[in-house]
Amino acid sequence: MAYIIDTNSLIDASIKWYNPAVFKSLWPELSNCNDIFLTEQVCNEIKSPDILVKWVDSFNKQRIIKVDQQAVNEYRNVINCIVKSKYWTESGISQWTASPNKADPWLIAMAIVHNCTIVTMDGITNRIGQSRKIRGLPNKNSPSSVEPKIAPVANLFGIETITIYELLVKLKFTF
C-alpha cells in the first residue's frame, strides 16, 4: 500500500507529537520507507518549522509525486465535485480554488491516480477512548462557508484516509 502524507500531518507531528529532536529515529524511517510519498504541493506548503523544512528538502525526490495530465484531470474532477455537490458555499469552495497550489485537492487527485491512502488529520476525529470518525459532509440545506475537509471529500471518491498514528501502526514503526 502507498501513502501520501498531508501538510497538516507533517507539521502537527513535528511540532506536537513527534518532535524530530526527541524522536530522532522516526523521521529517517519515514524518509526511507518506500511506501510513503509526498506531493510537490505539500513540499511547497511546508515553510516551518525549520527542522521539518530540512526533512522535506532531504526527502527522496523519486517519491515526490509531480503533477501530470492524469492528475490535472482528476484535480478538475475533485473541484467539479465540490462545486456541484452544493455542500459548500462559494467562499468555502474558493479556499480550495483561489490558489492552484493548494495541496488538499491535489492530494485527492494524486491519490486517485496513484491508488494511495491519504494520511491526514483534516476531517478525521480520533480522540483517546473514542472510535475514529470521519466528519460528515455539510448539510446541503445549509452549505458550509469553511473550506472542504480532505477526509469527507476523499471518501466521495472512495479514497481511504488515515491519521499519522494509524500510519505508524500499519507500517509497524517502533522508535
C-alpha positions as CSV (number, residue, x, y, z in Angstrom):
1,M,0.0,0.0,0.0
2,A,1.2,3.5,-0.8
3,Y,0.6,6.5,1.4
4,I,0.6,10.3,0.6
5,I,1.1,12.5,3.7
6,D,-0.7,15.8,4.0
7,T,0.9,19.0,5.1
8,N,-1.0,19.2,8.4
9,S,0.1,15.7,9.5
10,L,3.7,16.5,9.0
11,I,3.6,19.9,10.7
12,D,1.5,18.7,13.6
13,A,3.6,15.5,14.0
14,S,6.8,17.5,14.0
15,I,5.6,20.2,16.5
16,K,3.1,18.4,18.7
17,W,3.7,14.7,18.9
18,Y,7.0,13.6,17.3
19,N,9.4,16.4,17.5
20,P,12.4,15.4,15.4
21,A,14.8,16.5,18.2
22,V,13.3,13.9,20.5
23,F,12.0,11.2,18.1
24,K,15.3,11.1,16.1
25,S,14.7,7.6,14.6
26,L,11.2,8.2,13.3
27,W,11.9,10.8,10.7
28,P,14.6,8.9,8.9
29,E,12.3,5.9,8.9
30,L,9.5,8.0,7.3
31,S,12.0,9.2,4.7
32,N,13.4,5.8,3.9
33,C,10.0,4.0,3.7
34,N,9.3,3.2,0.1
35,D,5.5,3.2,0.7
36,I,5.5,6.9,1.8
37,F,5.1,9.7,-0.8
38,L,4.7,13.4,-0.7
39,T,3.2,15.7,-3.4
40,E,5.1,18.7,-4.7
41,Q,2.3,20.9,-3.4
42,V,2.8,19.5,0.2
43,C,6.5,20.1,-0.1
44,N,5.8,23.7,-1.2
45,E,3.4,24.4,1.6
46,I,5.9,23.5,4.3
47,K,7.6,26.7,5.4
48,S,8.2,25.9,9.0
49,P,9.5,24.7,11.4
50,D,13.0,24.7,10.1
51,I,13.7,21.1,11.0
52,L,10.7,20.0,9.0
53,V,11.7,22.1,6.0
54,K,15.2,20.4,6.1
55,W,13.5,17.0,6.4
56,V,11.3,17.7,3.3
57,D,14.4,19.0,1.4
58,S,16.2,15.8,2.1
59,F,13.2,13.6,1.2
60,N,13.8,11.1,-1.6
61,K,12.9,13.1,-4.8
62,Q,11.8,9.9,-6.6
63,R,8.9,9.7,-4.0
64,I,7.7,13.2,-4.5
65,I,4.7,13.0,-6.9
66,K,4.6,15.6,-9.5
67,V,1.6,16.8,-11.5
68,D,0.9,15.1,-14.8
69,Q,-2.1,15.1,-17.1
70,Q,-3.9,12.4,-15.3
71,A,-3.5,14.3,-12.0
72,V,-4.8,17.5,-13.7
73,N,-7.9,15.6,-15.0
74,E,-8.6,14.2,-11.5
75,Y,-8.0,17.6,-9.9
76,R,-10.7,19.0,-12.2
77,N,-13.0,16.2,-11.2
78,V,-12.4,16.9,-7.5
79,I,-13.1,20.6,-7.9
80,N,-16.2,19.9,-10.1
81,C,-17.4,17.6,-7.4
82,I,-17.2,20.1,-4.6
83,V,-18.8,22.8,-6.8
84,K,-21.7,20.6,-8.0
85,S,-22.3,18.9,-4.6
86,K,-23.8,22.1,-3.1
87,Y,-22.2,21.2,0.3
88,W,-20.1,24.3,0.3
89,T,-20.8,28.0,-0.4
90,E,-18.6,29.9,-2.9
91,S,-16.4,31.2,0.0
92,G,-15.8,27.6,1.2
93,I,-15.0,26.4,-2.4
94,S,-12.8,29.4,-3.1
95,Q,-10.4,28.3,-0.3
96,W,-9.6,25.3,-2.5
97,T,-9.7,27.1,-5.8
98,A,-8.1,30.5,-5.1
99,S,-4.6,29.1,-5.5
100,P,-3.7,26.3,-7.9
101,N,-1.0,25.4,-5.4
102,K,-3.4,24.5,-2.5
103,A,-2.4,20.9,-1.7
104,D,-5.7,19.5,-0.5
105,P,-7.5,18.9,-3.8
106,W,-4.2,17.8,-5.4
107,L,-3.7,15.2,-2.6
108,I,-7.1,13.6,-3.5
109,A,-6.3,13.8,-7.2
110,M,-2.9,12.2,-6.8
111,A,-4.4,9.5,-4.5
112,I,-6.9,8.6,-7.2
113,V,-4.3,8.5,-9.9
114,H,-1.7,6.5,-7.9
115,N,-4.1,4.4,-5.8
116,C,-2.8,5.8,-2.5
117,T,-4.2,6.2,1.0
118,I,-4.1,9.8,2.3
119,V,-2.5,10.4,5.7
120,T,-4.3,13.5,7.2
121,M,-5.9,14.8,10.3
122,D,-8.1,17.1,8.2
123,G,-11.7,15.9,8.7
124,I,-10.8,13.0,11.0
125,T,-11.7,12.9,14.7
126,N,-9.5,10.5,16.6
127,R,-9.7,11.1,20.4
128,I,-8.3,8.8,23.0
129,G,-11.0,6.4,24.2
130,Q,-13.3,7.2,21.3
131,S,-13.7,5.5,18.0
132,R,-12.3,7.1,14.9
133,K,-14.7,9.1,12.8
134,I,-14.6,10.9,9.5
135,R,-16.5,14.1,9.7
136,G,-19.6,14.1,7.6
137,L,-20.3,16.3,4.7
138,P,-22.0,19.6,5.4
139,N,-25.8,19.8,5.1
140,K,-26.9,20.7,1.6
141,N,-29.7,22.8,3.1
142,S,-27.1,24.8,5.0
143,P,-23.9,24.7,2.9
144,S,-20.6,25.4,4.7
145,S,-18.6,28.5,4.2
146,V,-15.5,26.9,5.6
147,E,-13.1,25.0,3.3
148,P,-13.8,21.4,2.5
149,K,-12.1,18.8,4.6
150,I,-9.9,16.2,2.9
151,A,-11.3,13.1,4.5
152,P,-15.0,13.5,3.6
153,V,-14.2,14.7,0.1
154,A,-11.7,11.8,-0.4
155,N,-14.4,9.5,0.8
156,L,-16.7,10.7,-2.0
157,F,-14.1,9.3,-4.4
158,G,-13.6,6.0,-2.5
159,I,-10.1,7.1,-1.2
160,E,-9.1,5.9,2.2
161,T,-7.8,8.4,4.7
162,I,-5.9,7.6,7.9
163,T,-4.2,9.5,10.6
164,I,-0.4,9.7,11.2
165,Y,-0.9,7.4,14.2
166,E,-2.7,4.8,12.1
167,L,0.1,5.0,9.5
168,L,2.8,4.3,12.2
169,V,0.8,1.3,13.3
170,K,0.2,0.0,9.8
171,L,3.9,0.2,9.0
172,K,4.8,-1.3,12.3
173,F,7.2,1.5,13.1
174,T,8.9,1.4,16.5
175,F,11.1,4.0,18.0
